Amino acid sequence: MIRLAVIGKDVSQSDSPAIHNFILRRFHAEHSYEKVSIPPQLFPSEAEKLFFRYDGFNVTIPFKQEIIPYLKELIGDAKDFGAVNTVVTASRTGHNTDGGGFLLMLKNAKIPAEGSVLVLGAGGAGRSCIKKLCGAGAQVFVYERDSARLAAVFDELGGFIPLERVPKTHFDLILNCTGVGMHDTAGRLPCVRFEEGEGTCEPLLAKCGRAVDLIYVPKKSEFLRVAEGYKKPILSGGAMLFYQAYLSDCIYLGIPADAEEAGKLYRKYTEEAS
């Protein structure tokens, strides 16, 4: 029996257990997977207990950095990003499958991770995607309303073209990492500063090759709805969540990840969910 959990400030509505249970059953792994919500002020007193209760756990907002002092080593992307979403208890190692899940999403949707890409937003999710796109050979342009954050991410990652104003030109791919379009901003488009003033990103969607939104609730954000109206291929972030979980489970079980296997599992999962 492998004991697993997802840890966050409020994971009561998390889809992680359903996804991990589906994947682990397909791997014939005897397991349990729990939701553990921890108030941020209690995290220092609760963190150490996690290593005795679970064989591994996934970490979400706001504890992706806070868990690091309790670990012995950061592996791969976790070291590069300074953030952890997967912990293996026996070795006290921290991993990050965010960027890998993003690339698997693109690969299995047959979206090239190259060409010209405009990334809207340079927060935690945006940073992971920016680094992976740069590593895949894309020409990456990044727009971020917070100029200090944009400068900090450029100093950290480099390899991309920072934009404080966006030209109304063609991009092969526009990726929304802002979070605008979910929760209390549902039904809204991200706003950007253009060379001639500020407005929504609709003119960019009218010219782009395709549009991807990391939002998965709602399933079709306003960003994707508008892009689809211009006959652009679209993709939501639900697949990324699944592939992140798939990569985490491969780490827990010590087995190699396989893009084709992951794609088949995701298609089966979506069929059963619908």
Buried (B, 14 or more C-beta within 10 A) or exposed (E): EBBBBBBBEEBEEBBBBBBBBBBBEBBEBEBBBBBBEBEEEEBEEBBEEBBEEBBBBBBBEEBBEBBBEBBEEBBBBBBBBBBBBBBBBEEEBBBBBBBBBBBBBBBBBEBBBBBBBBBBBBBBBBBBBBBBBBBBEBBBBBBBBEEEBBBBBBEBBEEBEBBEEBEEEEBBBBBBBBBBBBEEBEEBBBBBBBEEEEBBBBBBBBEBBBBBBBBBBBEBBBBBBBBBEEEBBBBBBBBBBBBBBBBBBBBBBEEEBEEEBBBEBBEEBEEEEE
